[in-house]
Amino acid sequence: MRLHDMNWQAVEAYLAHDDRVVLPIGSTEQHGYLSLGTDAILAERVAIEAAEPLGIPVLPGLAFGLAPYFTAFPGSLTLRTETFLAVIRDLLDTLEGQGFRRFAIVNGHGGNAPALSLAREWTAQPRDHRVQVQFTSWYAAPRVAALAESHEHDPTHGGWFENFPWTRLPDVEMPSGGKPVVSRDVVGLASPADIRELTVDGSFGGSYALDDDVMTEIWQTGVDEVREMLSDGWAFA
């Protein structure tokens, strides 16, 4: 359930019998012909669908992350690493102070990986009670990744793997077919201006779209994996 669909009394009542909470994190950045909000949209949606049957509150998705390499594309935003990690830490501190003890960070953006190190550091702080933080990049979870790979090798940024009905834009026509893949090694060395020149439209290559039946299967697999983490992934009850 979405935290925005609760009032404070409902949260207090929830904390009387459960201490789990979900924080989706994403990014606002170019995704070729798809929404600038793709990573944030997918992280929040997969978290909400996974948590709903379990009755676990899901915070509003954090829509800004670490994407300095896309700043040559208008509308692509980035935080400094220290700012991003400070926000994550502040949210964990606040939630812990209210009585939450089990935190699930559901990530939708590869650049946000430093949040995992922050979560481990935060968990290790001395305290008189146990806290647990799980971190998952839903798109890279084992079954989702294997399923995606079975359809097209090495899915890339701004291509079919992020092309869902809820990340498409009205009146924006996707190109048909695909384009050559830009090497990850080259991308890793490229400046924002280089990436814009190399990709032209922002997509890193491969197919622009696959059948919606394929995408529905991938999406449901992602929801299932996140739900299993929320239900059974805690080392301590």
Residue pairs with C-beta under 8 A, 6 or more apart in sequence:
1 48
1 51
1 52
1 55
1 56
1 57
1 58
2 48
2 57
2 58
2 60
3 11
3 57
3 58
3 59
3 60
4 60
6 14
6 57
11 57
11 98
14 55
14 57
15 98
15 99
15 100
18 55
18 56
19 99
19 100
19 101
19 102
20 54
20 56
20 100
20 102
20 103
20 104
20 230
21 56
21 57
21 58
21 59
21 95
21 100
21 102
21 103
21 104
22 47
22 50
22 51
22 56
22 57
22 58
22 59
22 103
22 104
22 105
22 106
22 230
23 59
23 62
23 88
23 91
23 103
23 104
23 105
23 106
24 40
24 43
24 44
24 46
24 47
24 58
24 59
24 61
24 62
24 105
24 106
24 107
24 108
25 43
25 61
25 62
25 65
25 88
25 105
25 106
25 107
25 108
25 109
25 112
25 115
26 37
26 38
26 39
26 40
26 41
26 42
26 43
26 44
26 61
26 62
26 63
26 65
26 107
26 108
26 109
26 112
27 39
27 40
27 63
27 64
27 65
27 66
27 67
27 77
27 78
27 108
27 109
27 111
27 112
28 36
28 37
28 39
28 40
28 63
28 64
28 65
28 67
28 75
28 76
28 77
29 36
29 39
29 65
29 67
29 70
29 73
29 76
29 77
29 78
29 109
30 36
30 70
30 73
30 75
30 76
30 158
30 202
31 38
31 39
31 157
31 158
31 162
31 167
31 202
31 203
32 157
32 158
32 159
32 199
32 201
32 202
32 203
32 208
33 158
33 169
33 172
33 173
33 174
33 175
33 201
33 202
33 203
33 208
34 158
34 162
34 163
34 167
34 168
34 169
35 41
35 167
35 168
35 169
36 75
36 76
37 63
37 167
38 108
38 162
38 167
39 65
39 108
39 109
39 162
40 61
40 62
40 63
40 108
40 109
41 61
41 108
41 166
41 167
42 108
42 138
42 139
42 162
42 164
42 166
42 167
43 61
43 106
43 107
43 108
43 109
43 138
44 58
44 60
44 61
44 108
45 166
46 106
46 108
46 138
46 219
46 222
46 223
46 226
47 58
47 61
47 104
47 106
47 226
48 58
49 223
50 106
50 223
50 224
50 226
50 227
50 230
51 57
51 58
51 226
51 227
51 230
53 227
54 227
54 230
54 231
56 104
56 230
59 91
61 108
62 87
62 88
64 77
64 78
64 79
64 84
65 78
65 79
65 84
65 109
65 111
65 112
66 78
66 79
66 81
66 84
66 109
66 111
66 112
66 114
67 76
67 77
67 78
67 109
67 111
68 78
68 192
69 111
69 187
69 190
69 191
69 192
69 195
70 76
70 78
70 192
70 195
70 202
71 78
71 192
72 191
72 192
72 193
72 195
72 196
73 192
73 196
73 202
79 87
81 114
84 112
84 114
84 115
85 114
85 115
85 118
88 105
88 115
88 118
88 119
89 118
89 122
92 103
92 119
92 122
92 133
95 103
96 131
101 129
101 130
101 131
101 132
102 131
102 132
102 134
102 234
103 119
103 131
103 132
103 133
103 134
104 133
104 134
104 135
104 136
104 226
104 229
104 230
104 233
105 115
105 116
105 119
105 133
105 134
105 135
105 136
106 136
106 138
106 226
107 113
107 115
107 135
107 136
107 137
107 138
108 137
108 138
108 139
110 137
110 140
112 137
113 137
115 135
116 135
119 133
119 135
120 133
122 131
122 133
123 131
123 132
123 133
130 236
132 234
132 235
132 236
134 229
134 233
134 234
136 225
136 226
136 229
138 144
138 222
138 225
138 226
139 145
139 148
139 161
139 222
141 222
141 225
141 226
142 225
143 221
143 224
143 225
144 218
144 221
144 222
144 225
147 217
147 218
147 221
148 155
148 161
148 218
149 155
151 210
151 214
152 160
152 161
152 206
152 207
152 210
154 181
154 206
155 161
155 206
156 181
156 182
156 203
156 204
156 205
156 206
157 202
157 203
157 204
158 199
158 201
158 202
158 203
158 204
159 178
159 203
159 204
159 205
159 206
159 207
159 208
160 178
160 206
160 207
160 208
160 209
160 210
160 215
161 218
163 174
163 208
163 209
163 210
163 215
164 215
164 219
165 212
165 215
168 174
174 208
174 209
175 201
175 208
176 208
177 207
177 208
178 205
178 206
178 207
178 208
179 203
179 205
179 206
179 208
180 205
181 204
181 205
181 206
182 198
182 199
182 204
182 205
186 198
187 195
187 198
187 204
190 198
196 202
199 205
